[in-house]
Amino acid sequence: MSNQYILNQTILELVASPVYSTVFVQLTAMGKLDVQISSDEQKAELVNKDSLRNFTINNIWPSSFSTEHESKKLWSKWLYSPDLEQQDVAVKLLLLNDFCSSRNIVLKVIQGYDIDWIPKYISMLNGIVDKSQQSCYAQYMRSTHWQQHDHSDKNLVPNLGYQLMLAESFVKTYAQEYLDQLEKISKLIR
């Protein structure tokens, strides 16, 4: 999913369920296009023909960087606006940070993939986006989880083992009350 979708869903969830005390947001790479799939024709033409992202989540096709379909090639060539995308993400992060601050919610924003931020957004997002560490993906590439994974499928999403390790590190640092639940999930998955 795109950063726009991730941030929108985070904000909508916080508005609908005011029970959170801590929120983790993992940003993804820039340049992704989410498409709402509303017809069988769209599903057949866009989703089913994509070699990697041939699925939907809540009727949204997370088409990622794929340019297999002519529509994506045209979007990438003529319509994609990287500066506007960064502006959109930065503004949403600023608003999300203010929203969380006003409700005493701890907000932790990390980069799943490296984002080459425009300098003015780096200064705006100082203290919101954790730039002190490498992105999750850069850490993943240095981990044993990377070495254990067959990358011939071209899938850039870190494997489940790494995702569990990442979740464990967050829970240990920010929400120790959930360690038992996470351990149960880990046992079911492993």
N, C-alpha and C positions, 0 to 999 in steps of 0.2 A: 504494500500500500504506500501511497505517497505521504509526505510530511503533512500536506494539507489535510488529508483524510485522518491521519493519526491525531493531529492537533484538534481538528473539529470533533472527533469522537471523544477525545479526552475532555474537552470543554462541555460537551453535551452530557456526558456521564456525570461530571461534577455538579452540573446544574440539576440534573434529575435525582441524584443521590447524594445529599449533603452529609455523608457519613465518613468521608475519607479524612485521614489525618496526614497521610503521606502519599504522594503521587510520583510515579516514575514514568518518564517519557523517553523513549528511545527513538531518536530521529533516524531516518534512513537516508539514502543517497538522494541527491537532487536529480531532476530530469525524469521523474516517473509520471505516468499518466494513468489515472484511475478512470474507468469508464463504467457508467451504470448500464447494465444489460437489461433491456426491457422487452426484447422480442426474441423469438426463436431464431430469426434470421441473423440477428447480431451474435447470438451465441454460436450459431453454426459457422459464421464467417470469421469472427474475431477470436472467440475463446477456444473453440474446438480445434482450430487450425494452428494455434500457437504451440510450438514445441516445448516450451518451458512453463508458461503461465496459462495452462489449459484448464483453469478452474475459476470460480467466482467465490467471493466472500460477501454474504448479504447482497447478492446480485451485483456486486462491484467486481469488475475484472481488473486485477492489479497488473496491468500490462508491462510494468517495469520498463527496462531499456529496450525491449524487443522492438525491432523494426521489420519484422517478418511480413507484416501486413502493409499494404500500400498506404493505408490511412496513417499509420504510425510513421512511416517514412516521410510523408508529406507534413505531418505535424512537427516532427523533429526538424525538418528542413526549413519550414516556413512559419510555423506558429509558436514553437517553444520559445519562451522568454526567460532565460536564466535569472536576469536581474529582478524581474517581477516576481519570480518564484521565491527568490531569497527575501525580497521585501515582504511577501505574504507570510512566509514562515517566521521572519523576525517580528513582524507586527503581532502575529498570533502568540508568539512566545512572550512578548512584552505584556500583552493582555492577560494571558494565562498566569504569568508571574504575579501581576497585580491582583487578579482574582484569588489566587491561592494565598497571597500575603494578607488580603483582607479577611480571610476566613481561617487564618492560622494553620494553613495546610503547607507541609514541607513539600517543595517541588524539587525534584532531581531530574535534570535533563542531560542525557548523554548522547553522544553521536554513535550510531550504529556503524556508519561508514564515514570516511573522511569527507568533510564538506569544506570546500575552498571558499570561505566566507569573504564577501566584499568587505574591505576594511571598516567602513562606517558601521556595518552590522556587528563586527567583532566588538567594537567599543560599546555599542548599544546592549549587546547580549552578555557583556562581562558580568559574571556573577550569576548568570542564568544557565548558560550552556557551559558544561564542564569541559573546558579545553585543556585542562591540566594533564589529562591522560590521553593516550592514543585512542582512536575509535575502537569500538568492540571488534570490528572486522580486522583491524591491524593486529590487535591482541590475539584474535582467533588464528590468524595466519602464523603466528609464532608459537602456538600451542600444540600439544600432542594431539588434540582433537582434529586439527587441520591435517596432520600427518596420517591419521587413521581414516580419513575420509577419501573416497574415490571421487575426484572432481571431474570425471569425464562427462557428467551430465550437464555441465556448464552452470549449475546452480550455485549462486554466490551466497545463499543463506547459510549462516553457520549451523552446523549439525546440532542435534538435540543434546548430545553430551556437553558441548560447549555452552549451550543455552541454559542447561541446568546448573552448570558451574557458575555462570554469570548470575543467575537468580539466587543461588546460595550465597554468593558474595554480597549481594544487595540486602538480602534478608538478615544475614549476620551483622551487617553494618547499621541497617536502618529499621528493621522490623523483626527483632529476635523472637517475638511472640508467635511468629509463623514458621519457625524452624521445624516443628513437628509435622505440620501440614505439608511443608515442602519435602521433607524426608519421605513421607508416605507417597507423595506424587512421584518422587524419584525412583522409589522401589517399584512402583507400578510400571514405569516406563522402561527402566533398565532391565 
